[in-house]
Amino acid sequence: METVTIYLGPTMVAALRRIGEAEDLSVGHIVRDAIKRDLYRRTRAKTARRADEQLVAPLRALLADDLAYAKGWDDLQARLSRKGYQLCEAGGGLALHDAAGARVCKGSDLGYSYGRLIRRFDAPFPGHRHRYLHAKMR
């Protein structure tokens, strides 16, 4: 181990001592554990899943009319289905999946975010957990 000096305010030191007494730990142990957790969190953070632009550009062109002229969610899903794709819920938005169910890209990668489509169709995506977004956008 290597010695590192850190400077903490008296309030923080008092709080660490109280925690240490309650849990029978040293202040050093508490600080080391906090740093260890923070380093783990920072090094294990999710990376953004960015779609390959060489894949997305042709898809954008292929699906542009379907995304632009669909009259509602059912119409959009039917149009995409005829070309071997479907939209699925993905976190707070939508993702395009192929016929086998594999995720291809985010809806926003195609130029149509979930929010934009909600506003256009004046309805949330059927079954989407984030239905509150529809009311929020009105």
Buried (B, 14 or more C-beta within 10 A) or exposed (E): EEEEEEEEEEEEEEBBEEEBEEEEBEBEEBBBEEEEEEEEEEEEEEEEEEBEEEEBEEBBEEBEEBBEEBEBBEEBBEBBEEEEBBBBBBEEBBBBBEEEEEEBBBBBBBEBBBBBBBBBBEBBBEEBEBBEBBEEEE
